[in-house]
Amino acid sequence: MKEVYLDNNATTMVAPEVLEAMLPYLRSDYGNASSMHGFGGKVGKVIRQAREQTAQALGCSAEEIIFTSCGTESDNTAIFSAVRSQPEKRHVVTTRVEHPAVLNVASHLEIAGYEVTSLKVDEQGRLDLQELEDSLRPDTALVSVMHANNESGVVFPLERIAEIVKSRDILLHTDAVQTVGKLPIDLQTLAVDFLALSAHKVHGPKGVGALFVRRGVPFRPFMLGGHQEKGRRAGTENVAGIVALGKAMEMAEAGIVDENTRVKALRDRLENAIMESIPDVRRNGDPENRLPNTSSLAFKYIEGESILLMLDQYGICASSGSACTSGSLEPSHVLRAMGVPFTYAHGSIRFSLSRYTTDQEIDLVLRELPGIVSRLRAMSPFTGDQAGQACAC
């Protein structure tokens, strides 16, 4: 049974062209880019090419790109650099719906004595920009706001956020892991100081990412050691991964139109058909300002994990919008921040499509999902107010 893979916000399939580009650097061209001999030197050339490809896709200069191991490292590097380069500033602003790569760093900073302001979102996952503006202080070292939420797909107005933050001469970091390759990004006009991305979200391999650091921004390296990345990120380069990232970024830039036309149309067809054919379903998040590939839906009175297990029997891969684990009744921090009712929050499912998603795959989901939901609801001991009371306990 071939998998119907609709969990692309978690990770993506490595594109065949990307795999082909990286294989020589796992087989024959295994030299160290820091070596003086020509065998290593030609490896250094492909790293420079990948840096150019990544910069081209983001609209920045190659010198502003630092290769990392993942989006988490990129986020950590940016945040710690911002606070360490401004020791007199002890305040950081972020949001309640960030990825753990940002939220857990913010918690760490609080333990270290920093004050952290976490901005709220409304029921559609949107920020209040007035709250952002009011939160800024003379001692604010950094504002960290994701470009788009990985769970709801809601896209934040980063251009307007940058205007507000930069008018106060404060550093701005964004986790753009979910938007690279899905939304146009031009760092010549988008006034962020740090931008994080990860290869495995754009049909590259796991274990490689990048961080944009705007020229002139004070920078403190996160990893110390050798002179790699001009002293900004020590460690022998993951050459095959870097080559793959460059190729993936080149393909991502070329695929933006397809993401926002064909893929978006597939997403809308899936979502509209589900909401028309199954009762008591609600959409999580802003229906307009969201990623073109992402649909977060909540099914009343049933557990998202149960839906996933039954979908898996048909080879359909999706993910739960709930962070519930055995013995826990808590939905994810994103759904809680949005105030999604408990009767819906536990039944949240995220479908995230890619350039490889087909009409036939969407047809299979639409054929099997209504029956799955009907069977699960028939087994549920709760209906109506009883379900709400049980979830609220």
GIZI-V210704 format. One record per helix or strand. SS is the DSSP state (2 for helix, 1 for strand). FROM is the first residue (numbers start at 1). LEN is the number of residues. If there is no record, write none. Layout:
# GIZI-V210704
SS_FROM_LEN / SS_FROM_LEN
This chain:
# GIZI-V210704
1_4_2 / 1_7_1 / 2_16_12 / 2_38_21 / 2_62_3 / 1_65_4 / 2_71_14 / 1_91_5 / 2_100_12 / 1_115_5 / 1_121_1 / 1_127_1 / 2_129_7 / 1_140_5 / 1_148_1 / 1_154_2 / 2_158_9 / 1_171_5 / 1_194_5 / 2_199_3 / 1_209_5 / 2_228_4 / 2_239_16 / 2_256_22 / 1_281_3 / 1_290_1 / 1_294_6 / 2_304_9 / 1_316_2 / 1_319_2 / 2_333_6 / 2_342_4 / 1_348_5 / 2_359_21 / 2_384_9
